[in-house]
């Protein structure tokens, strides 16, 4: 009878996290001892501190990616329930989005903040997606002022800012509102090309791809020579296929051992 102990996936992940934390504690202890030693070489100490910073950043990124992937499976499609007074069409406003996604974000340790900059060309809205492990991602959108009929200068800035927050938040979280081709009256997007995946989604694919078999990687690269040009509507399918391929490759390697 084999004495090998089989642990569930959650247990493997927990052990890996504990090992990573143990390495960080060991490194911090070493740095603390060296800092108190008057004979310490300051150049070596600075290199150790730099190494510790890189280790922490790497662990934070891995935790961010793992939590984001789990959150995506639980993220709802936001329902459109606000009527545009000009087009009479329904769209999902910022309050609708917040109400639906914030509980899911909190469950997986995420939060969003915004930076607003008034520029000569309009208003620049930067969304920052933060994770409890310390890593963050951001994306920006520069919009001309929404100078609609009857709007004051202040109202134009407010309308543009709200619009920008809504779309930046959707881009950061890869969430949809049923039909992404809605027009809420801010601008005509009917002639715009199909949106491509975000920088964060590119990183998710790049993190999964090396875990697939060489054959699967070659096939993927042949079909998608430029990952950044993958359509946003295709992302869920691509991510699902890569996840399945990576799992199959891992299982085949385990059985070969």
C-alpha positions as CSV (number, residue, x, y, z in Angstrom):
1,X,0.0,0.0,0.0
2,X,1.3,3.4,-0.9
3,X,2.2,5.7,2.0
4,X,1.8,8.8,-0.2
5,X,-0.4,11.4,1.4
6,X,-2.8,13.0,-1.1
7,X,-4.0,16.5,-0.1
8,X,-6.9,18.4,-1.7
9,X,-6.1,21.4,-3.9
10,X,-7.0,23.9,-1.1
11,X,-4.6,22.2,1.2
12,X,-1.8,22.4,-1.4
13,X,-2.4,26.1,-1.8
14,X,-2.5,26.6,2.0
15,X,0.9,24.8,2.4
16,X,2.4,26.8,-0.4
17,X,1.2,30.1,1.2
18,X,2.6,29.0,4.6
19,X,5.9,28.1,3.0
20,X,6.1,31.5,1.3
21,X,5.3,33.3,4.5
22,X,7.9,31.3,6.3
23,X,10.6,32.4,3.8
24,X,9.5,36.0,4.3
25,X,9.8,35.7,8.1
26,X,13.2,34.0,7.8
27,X,14.4,36.8,5.5
28,X,13.1,39.5,7.8
29,X,14.9,37.9,10.7
30,X,18.1,37.8,8.8
31,X,17.8,41.4,7.8
32,X,17.0,42.4,11.4
33,X,20.1,40.6,12.8
34,X,22.4,42.2,10.2
35,X,21.0,45.7,10.8
36,X,21.9,45.4,14.5
37,X,25.4,44.1,13.8
38,X,27.9,47.1,13.6
39,X,30.1,44.9,11.4
40,X,27.4,44.5,8.7
41,X,28.3,45.3,5.1
42,X,25.7,47.9,4.2
43,X,25.8,47.0,0.5
44,X,24.9,43.4,1.3
45,X,22.1,44.6,3.6
46,X,20.7,46.8,0.9
47,X,20.7,43.9,-1.5
48,X,18.9,41.7,1.0
49,X,16.3,44.4,1.5
50,X,15.8,44.7,-2.2
51,X,15.5,40.9,-2.5
52,X,12.9,40.9,0.3
53,X,10.9,43.7,-1.5
54,X,10.9,41.6,-4.7
55,X,9.8,38.5,-2.9
56,X,6.9,40.4,-1.3
57,X,5.9,41.9,-4.6
58,X,6.0,38.5,-6.3
59,X,3.9,36.9,-3.6
60,X,1.4,39.8,-3.7
61,X,1.0,39.4,-7.5
62,X,0.5,35.7,-7.2
63,X,-2.2,36.2,-4.5
64,X,-3.8,38.9,-6.6
65,X,-4.0,36.7,-9.7
66,X,-5.4,33.7,-7.8
67,X,-8.1,35.8,-6.1
68,X,-9.0,37.7,-9.3
69,X,-9.5,34.4,-11.1
70,X,-11.8,33.1,-8.4
71,X,-13.7,36.4,-8.2
72,X,-14.3,36.3,-12.0
73,X,-16.3,33.1,-11.6
74,X,-18.5,34.8,-9.0
75,X,-18.9,38.2,-10.7
76,X,-22.5,38.8,-11.8
77,X,-23.7,40.4,-15.1
78,X,-25.0,43.8,-14.1
79,X,-28.6,44.4,-14.9
80,X,-29.6,47.6,-16.9
81,X,-32.3,49.4,-15.1
82,X,-31.6,53.2,-15.6
83,X,-33.3,54.9,-18.5
84,X,-31.4,57.4,-20.6
85,X,-33.6,60.4,-21.0
86,X,-32.4,61.1,-24.5
87,X,-32.4,57.7,-26.1
88,X,-35.0,56.1,-23.9
89,X,-32.7,53.0,-23.6
90,X,-31.8,51.2,-20.4
91,X,-28.2,51.1,-19.2
92,X,-26.4,50.2,-16.0
93,X,-25.3,53.3,-14.1
94,X,-22.5,53.5,-11.5
95,X,-24.9,52.8,-8.6
96,X,-26.2,49.7,-10.2
97,X,-22.6,48.4,-10.8
98,X,-21.5,49.2,-7.2
99,X,-24.5,47.5,-5.7
100,X,-23.9,44.3,-7.6
101,X,-20.1,44.0,-7.5
102,X,-18.9,45.5,-4.2
103,X,-20.0,42.5,-2.1
104,X,-18.2,40.1,-4.5
105,X,-15.1,42.3,-4.4
106,X,-15.1,42.4,-0.6
107,X,-15.4,38.6,-0.4
108,X,-12.2,38.1,-2.4
109,X,-10.3,41.0,-0.8
110,X,-10.5,43.7,-3.5
111,X,-11.3,47.4,-3.5
112,X,-11.4,50.1,-6.1
113,X,-10.5,53.8,-5.9
114,X,-10.3,56.5,-8.5
115,X,-8.1,59.5,-9.3
116,X,-9.6,62.4,-11.3
117,X,-7.5,64.8,-13.2
118,X,-8.8,67.8,-15.1
119,X,-6.8,68.4,-18.3
120,X,-7.0,70.6,-21.3
121,X,-8.3,67.8,-23.4
122,X,-11.0,66.8,-20.8
123,X,-11.1,64.7,-17.7
124,X,-8.7,61.8,-17.1
125,X,-10.2,59.0,-14.8
126,X,-7.8,56.4,-13.4
127,X,-9.2,53.4,-11.7
128,X,-7.1,51.5,-9.2
129,X,-7.9,47.9,-8.3
130,X,-6.3,47.0,-5.0
131,X,-5.9,43.6,-3.3
132,X,-5.5,42.9,0.4
133,X,-2.2,41.2,-0.3
134,X,-0.7,44.5,-1.5
135,X,-0.7,44.3,-5.3
136,X,-2.7,46.7,-7.4
137,X,-3.5,47.3,-11.0
138,X,-4.8,50.4,-12.7
139,X,-6.2,51.7,-16.0
140,X,-7.0,55.2,-17.2
141,X,-9.5,56.8,-19.6
142,X,-9.2,60.4,-21.0
143,X,-12.6,61.8,-22.0
144,X,-13.7,65.1,-23.5
145,X,-16.2,67.0,-21.5
146,X,-19.8,65.9,-21.9
147,X,-21.1,69.4,-22.9
148,X,-24.7,68.4,-23.5
149,X,-27.5,70.9,-24.0
150,X,-28.5,72.8,-20.9
151,X,-25.4,71.6,-18.9
152,X,-23.3,74.0,-16.9
153,X,-19.5,73.6,-16.8
154,X,-19.7,71.9,-13.4
155,X,-22.4,69.5,-14.6
156,X,-20.3,68.6,-17.7
157,X,-17.4,67.7,-15.5
158,X,-19.7,65.7,-13.2
159,X,-21.3,63.8,-16.0
160,X,-18.0,63.0,-17.6
161,X,-16.5,61.8,-14.4
162,X,-19.4,59.5,-13.6
163,X,-19.3,58.1,-17.1
164,X,-15.6,57.5,-16.9
165,X,-15.8,55.8,-13.5
166,X,-18.4,53.4,-14.8
167,X,-16.4,52.3,-17.8
168,X,-13.1,52.2,-16.0
169,X,-14.6,50.0,-13.3
170,X,-16.1,47.6,-15.8
171,X,-12.7,47.4,-17.6
172,X,-10.8,46.7,-14.4
173,X,-13.2,44.0,-13.2
174,X,-14.1,42.6,-16.7
175,X,-17.8,42.8,-15.9
176,X,-20.7,43.2,-18.4
177,X,-24.1,44.7,-18.3
178,X,-25.9,42.2,-20.5
179,X,-25.2,44.0,-23.8
180,X,-21.9,45.9,-24.0
181,X,-23.0,47.7,-27.2
182,X,-25.4,50.0,-25.3
183,X,-25.3,53.7,-25.9
184,X,-26.0,55.8,-22.9
185,X,-26.2,59.1,-24.8
186,X,-22.7,60.2,-23.9
187,X,-21.2,59.5,-27.4
188,X,-21.9,57.5,-30.5
189,X,-19.8,54.3,-30.4
190,X,-21.5,52.5,-33.2
191,X,-18.4,52.9,-35.5
192,X,-15.8,51.9,-32.9
193,X,-13.9,48.6,-33.3
194,X,-14.6,45.7,-31.0
195,X,-12.8,46.3,-27.7
196,X,-9.8,44.1,-26.9
197,X,-8.9,42.6,-23.6
198,X,-7.4,44.7,-20.8
199,X,-3.8,44.7,-19.6
200,X,-4.9,42.7,-16.5
201,X,-6.6,40.1,-18.7
202,X,-3.4,39.9,-20.8
203,X,-1.4,39.1,-17.6
204,X,-3.9,36.4,-16.7
205,X,-3.4,34.7,-20.0
206,X,0.4,35.1,-19.8
207,X,0.4,33.5,-16.4
208,X,-1.7,30.5,-17.5
209,X,0.1,29.8,-20.8
210,X,3.4,28.5,-19.4
211,X,1.4,25.9,-17.4
212,X,0.1,24.3,-20.6
213,X,1.9,21.7,-22.6
214,X,4.4,22.9,-25.3
215,X,2.0,21.6,-28.0
216,X,-0.9,23.6,-26.5
217,X,1.3,26.7,-26.2
218,X,2.4,26.4,-29.8
219,X,-1.2,26.1,-31.0
220,X,-2.3,29.1,-28.9
221,X,0.5,31.3,-30.2
222,X,-0.2,30.3,-33.8
223,X,-3.9,31.3,-33.4
224,X,-3.1,34.4,-31.2
225,X,0.3,35.9,-32.3
226,X,-0.6,39.1,-30.4
227,X,-2.4,38.5,-27.1
228,X,-3.3,42.1,-26.7
229,X,-5.6,41.9,-29.8
230,X,-7.8,39.2,-28.4
231,X,-11.4,40.4,-28.3
232,X,-12.9,41.1,-24.9
233,X,-15.9,38.9,-25.7
234,X,-13.5,36.0,-26.4
235,X,-11.7,36.3,-23.1
236,X,-13.9,34.0,-21.0
237,X,-13.7,31.2,-23.6
238,X,-9.9,31.6,-24.0
239,X,-9.4,31.6,-20.2
240,X,-11.5,28.6,-19.7
241,X,-9.7,26.6,-22.5
242,X,-6.3,27.6,-21.1
243,X,-7.3,26.6,-17.5
244,X,-8.5,23.2,-18.8
245,X,-5.3,22.7,-20.8
246,X,-3.1,23.6,-17.8
247,X,-5.0,21.3,-15.5
248,X,-4.7,18.4,-18.0
249,X,-0.9,19.0,-18.4
250,X,-0.4,19.1,-14.7
251,X,-2.3,15.8,-14.3
252,X,-0.2,14.1,-17.0
253,X,3.0,15.2,-15.4
254,X,1.9,13.9,-12.0
255,X,0.9,10.5,-13.5
256,X,4.3,10.3,-15.3
257,X,6.2,10.6,-12.0
